């Protein structure tokens, strides 16, 4: 009875409140996502101003839900990790006692003890098997409740810390090749579209940034990085980050042109330094978000999610 109370107390200590709150936010998010999807079919039936106003409202509400989700996910990750450790132990205990039963059956068949002794030992073991089976089942039920609160299990798994940037001594930086001929001007786009303007051949540029003080020979070697689109507003293709700042905004002069009412003409930019890539908000009206948190400036790490208006990208290194 003591062992049974022990595993019951351990499972009772798992705080399910973050998962339940996330589940409710997920339900609201699903409703908004479906409305945004339906809007595309109804776009031709209303004026552009009405379409953009309603879309901006829904997108702002989605961003608000995401902002509310961030601290809840952090708490849920802690509890999910604790539950995972319990489930792993309960599963190992159940497998161990199952092997004990097989051993008793084998020894009985080999004649090591008679049927009476076999039944006595089996009866003692059956109670332990039932108890450990129930503990494992209860833990699996809690795990399923966590999974129902998110879109994918990855949201509940703690991200591994990115490896540090490599540094090395180099005598001199390689010369930068001249840029290719300027591309023809891109055609005008509708306000709701995202346009990535032609850029330099980033693959041909050196992957180093000379950031040492005068007289020093240190050179920081940058890891290759890119922005992977997560929403239609972010475009279809990944954006490779190079050695020059990358600008974002509604104005066509930006490197990345983003449509939508929540995007300023000159909204944000990504710069490069010895430390790595940094996203900088250009005092925009609606803000720039990293992992749903509104930021003025943030050094990017692998798997960070950048959001400008309704456009979202995942920052990937390597």
Residue pairs with C-beta under 8 A, 6 or more apart in sequence:
3 131
4 131
7 86
7 90
7 131
7 135
7 138
8 138
10 86
11 83
11 86
11 135
11 138
11 139
11 142
13 82
14 79
14 82
14 83
14 86
14 142
15 75
15 79
16 79
16 142
16 145
16 146
17 75
18 72
18 73
18 75
18 76
18 79
19 76
19 79
19 80
19 145
19 146
19 148
19 149
20 145
20 149
21 72
22 69
22 72
22 73
22 76
22 149
22 150
23 145
23 148
23 149
25 65
25 68
25 69
25 72
26 149
26 150
26 151
28 65
29 62
29 65
29 66
32 58
32 61
32 62
32 65
33 62
35 58
36 55
36 58
36 59
36 62
39 51
39 54
39 55
39 58
43 51
48 191
51 192
52 191
52 192
52 260
52 261
53 261
55 192
55 260
55 261
55 310
56 260
56 261
56 262
59 260
59 262
59 309
59 310
60 262
60 286
62 310
63 289
63 292
63 307
66 289
66 292
66 307
67 289
67 292
67 293
67 294
69 292
70 291
70 292
70 293
73 150
73 155
73 156
76 146
76 149
76 150
76 156
77 156
77 157
77 158
79 146
80 143
80 146
80 156
80 157
81 158
83 139
83 142
83 143
83 146
84 143
86 139
87 136
87 139
87 140
87 143
90 132
90 135
90 136
90 139
91 136
93 132
93 135
93 136
94 129
94 132
94 133
94 135
94 136
97 125
97 128
97 129
97 132
98 129
100 125
101 122
101 125
101 129
104 118
104 121
104 122
104 125
105 118
105 122
107 113
108 115
108 118
113 121
146 156
147 153
147 156
150 156
159 302
159 303
162 301
162 302
162 303
162 317
165 220
165 221
165 222
165 223
165 276
166 221
166 223
167 218
167 219
167 220
167 221
168 219
168 221
169 217
169 218
169 219
170 208
170 217
170 219
171 217
173 206
173 208
173 210
173 219
174 206
174 208
176 205
176 206
177 204
177 205
179 200
179 201
180 200
180 201
183 198
186 195
186 197
186 198
186 252
188 252
189 195
189 252
189 257
189 259
190 259
191 250
191 259
191 260
192 233
192 259
192 260
193 257
193 259
194 232
194 233
194 234
194 235
194 256
194 257
194 258
194 259
194 311
195 235
195 252
195 256
195 257
196 235
196 237
196 239
196 255
196 256
196 257
197 252
197 254
197 255
197 256
197 257
199 242
199 255
200 242
200 244
202 240
202 241
202 242
203 240
205 242
205 243
206 243
207 221
207 222
207 223
207 224
208 219
208 220
208 221
208 222
209 219
209 220
209 222
209 243
209 272
209 273
209 274
210 219
210 220
211 218
211 219
211 220
211 273
211 274
212 218
212 219
220 274
222 243
222 272
222 276
223 317
223 318
224 240
224 317
224 318
225 240
225 241
225 277
225 300
225 315
225 316
225 317
226 238
226 239
226 240
226 241
226 315
226 316
227 234
227 238
227 239
227 241
227 306
227 313
227 314
227 315
227 316
228 238
228 313
228 314
228 316
229 235
229 236
229 237
229 238
229 239
229 311
229 312
229 313
230 305
230 312
230 313
230 314
231 310
231 311
231 312
233 258
233 259
233 260
233 309
233 310
233 311
233 312
234 258
234 311
234 312
234 313
235 256
235 311
238 316
239 246
239 256
239 313
241 270
241 272
241 277
242 272
243 272
244 272
245 269
245 270
245 271
245 272
246 255
246 256
246 269
246 270
247 253
247 254
247 255
247 256
247 266
247 268
247 269
248 254
248 255
248 256
248 258
248 267
248 268
248 269
248 270
248 308
249 256
249 257
249 258
249 263
249 264
249 265
249 266
249 267
249 268
249 282
250 257
250 258
250 259
250 260
250 263
250 264
250 265
250 267
251 257
251 265
251 266
254 266
254 267
258 267
258 308
258 309
258 311
259 309
260 309
260 310
260 311
261 309
262 285
262 286
262 309
262 310
263 284
263 286
263 308
263 309
263 311
264 282
264 284
264 285
264 286
266 282
267 281
267 282
267 284
267 288
267 308
267 309
268 279
268 280
268 281
268 282
268 284
268 288
268 308
269 279
269 280
269 282
270 277
270 278
270 279
270 280
270 300
271 277
271 278
271 280
272 278
275 299
276 299
276 300
277 299
277 300
277 315
278 297
278 298
278 299
278 300
279 288
279 290
279 295
279 297
279 298
279 300
279 306
280 288
280 296
280 297
281 287
281 288
281 295
281 296
281 297
286 309
287 294
287 295
288 294
288 295
288 306
288 307
288 308
289 295
289 305
289 306
289 307
289 308
290 298
290 300
290 304
290 305
290 306
290 307
291 304
291 305
292 305
292 307
298 304
300 306
300 315
301 315
302 315
302 316
302 317
302 318
303 314
303 315
303 316
304 314
304 315
305 312
305 313
305 314
305 315
306 312
306 313
306 314
306 315
